[in-house]
Amino acid sequence: MTEDFVIARNPDSDSSLPYLVRIPLGPRGIVLKVRDTWPRTAKVYCHRAPGWPDDPEVVERVPVRSCVKRGAAIDLVLERGRENRSQFVVTRIRGGREAIFWQSARTTKQARPNVGLPTGRAQGLADLTVLVDSHERYPYTFARQSGRGHVETVRRGLAAGDYAVELDGRVVAAVERKSLTDLSASLLNGKLRFAMADLAALPRAAVVVEERYSKLFALEHVRPSVVADALAEAQVRCPGVPIFFAETRTLAEEWTYRFLAAGLNAVAHHEAPIDLPEAGPLPPAEPTTKQVRAWALEQGLPVSDRGKLRPEVWEAYKGAHTSRQ
């Protein structure tokens, strides 16, 4: 008889993964630390745990219909009507490090949009040289796009953005790439504000996010509303630098390729000089309390030697100086 699938609280309070799951596979089962109790809206990151606690605080215990290992995946079917089918997938990520993800059919479908990338090259483009910032650790290679025409990448330091194109030795279009985690962090620490200001100085620029906008509201350890507000403020501050949510890394790479190509074509064929109006004189600085007190004494108005001034003294000062302008 197959054992139950058990979820318990992680006794390690210092861990960022608050739950333990015991998968009934093998003589002792497989114990993982997990971020959530079920992959409802996104894949759940897991990590191997040293073992099952002696006195666990059980959150949920569900009978198992089947639990089968197939290659690098473990298919789990629970004995209940809803949220009953899921899969644990063991993979390798950066540096060959093991990573385990718990997914359901719903989250897998969301993570893999049912679309095929177009095979046509960007309109009006034969060759494209993309500058890739030398600080990008795992950059886009544009390998898929190279098959539609000649796309060459050149690594070098960029003053703005992670990917850019040049015209006559001048950067004319750039894209800043963000994962959802990086987007959230750079919004909250203010780095994105400065990055977008640099991008806004270019003829064409954008920010591309490798995720859907709705995932903002599934963030943990931060208030999603705070991140959403910061994102809106950043877009209002730099309306000429769009922030585009491309859903996946593959789609973000495709969008970056087409944006850079379109930006290069636009600047090469349609760019016109922009006439900026001359800046007017600066408004006068607000007077200090010391200045207003000195003026009031000269006018014979009763004022105290220290502390706040009465509102009528301020009004008299403003009225006298306004009439002179």
FENJO-V380677 format. One record per pair of residues at least 24 apart in sequence whose C-alpha atoms are under 8 Angstrom apart, sorted by the first residue. I is the first residue (numbers start at 1). GAP is how many residues later the second one is. D is the distance in whole Angstrom. If there is no record, write none. Layout:
i: (I/I)
gap: (GAP/GAP)
d: (D/D)
//
This chain:
i: (2/2/2/2/3/3/4/4/4/4/5/5/5/5/5/6/6/6/6/6/7/7/7/7/7/8/8/8/8/8/9/9/9/9/11/11/17/20/22/23/24/25/25/38/38/39/39/39/39/39/40/40/40/41/41/41/42/42/42/42/43/43/43/43/43/43/44/44/44/45/45/45/45/46/46/46/46/47/47/111/111/112/117/117/119/120/121/121/121/122/122/122/122/123/123/124/125/125/126/127/127/128/128/128/129/129/129/130/130/130/130/131/131/131/131/131/131/132/132/132/132/132/132/133/133/133/133/133/134/136/140/142/142/142/145/145/159/160/160/160/161/161/163/164/165/165/166/167/167/171/172/172/172/172/172/172/173/173/173/173/173/173/173/174/174/174/174/174/174/175/175/175/175/175/175/176/176/176/177/177/177/177/178/178/178/178/179/179/179/180/180/180/180/180/183/184/187/187/187/188/188/192/193/196/196/196/197/199/200/200/200/203/204/204/205/205/205/206/206/206/206/207/207/207/207/208/208/208/208/208/208/209/209/209/209/209/209/210/210/210/210/210/210/210/211/211/211/211/211/212/212/212/212/213/292)
gap: (61/62/63/64/60/61/57/58/59/60/56/57/58/59/73/52/53/54/55/56/30/51/52/53/54/48/49/50/51/52/47/48/49/50/42/45/29/29/30/44/43/42/43/45/64/47/63/64/65/68/64/66/67/65/66/177/61/65/68/69/58/59/60/61/64/65/57/58/59/54/55/56/57/53/54/55/56/52/53/136/137/136/134/137/29/28/24/27/28/135/136/139/140/138/139/141/136/140/24/24/25/24/37/133/24/25/36/24/33/34/35/24/25/27/32/33/34/24/25/26/30/31/32/24/25/28/29/30/24/26/113/111/112/115/109/112/39/35/38/39/34/38/93/96/95/99/98/97/101/31/30/31/32/91/92/95/29/30/31/32/87/90/91/25/28/30/31/32/86/30/31/32/33/81/85/30/31/32/30/31/32/33/29/30/31/32/30/31/32/29/30/31/35/36/26/43/40/43/44/39/42/42/41/38/42/45/41/42/38/40/41/64/37/59/35/36/37/35/36/37/38/34/35/36/37/35/36/37/38/44/48/34/35/36/37/38/43/35/36/37/38/39/41/42/34/35/36/37/38/33/34/35/36/32/25)
d: (8/6/7/7/7/6/6/5/4/5/6/5/6/6/8/7/8/6/4/6/7/6/5/5/6/6/5/4/5/7/7/6/7/7/8/8/8/8/8/8/7/7/8/8/8/8/6/5/6/7/7/7/7/8/6/8/7/5/8/8/6/6/5/8/6/8/6/5/6/8/6/5/6/7/5/6/7/7/6/8/7/8/8/8/7/6/7/5/6/8/6/6/8/8/8/7/7/8/7/6/8/6/8/7/6/7/7/6/6/6/5/6/7/8/5/5/6/6/8/8/6/5/7/5/5/7/5/6/8/7/6/7/8/7/8/8/8/7/6/6/7/7/8/7/6/7/7/7/7/7/6/5/6/7/7/7/7/6/5/5/6/6/6/7/8/7/5/7/7/6/5/5/7/7/8/6/5/6/6/5/6/8/7/6/5/6/6/5/7/7/7/6/8/8/7/6/7/6/7/7/7/8/6/8/7/7/7/7/7/6/6/7/8/6/8/6/8/5/5/6/7/7/6/5/6/6/5/6/7/6/7/7/6/5/6/7/7/6/5/5/5/5/8/6/6/6/4/5/8/5/7/5/8/6/7)
//
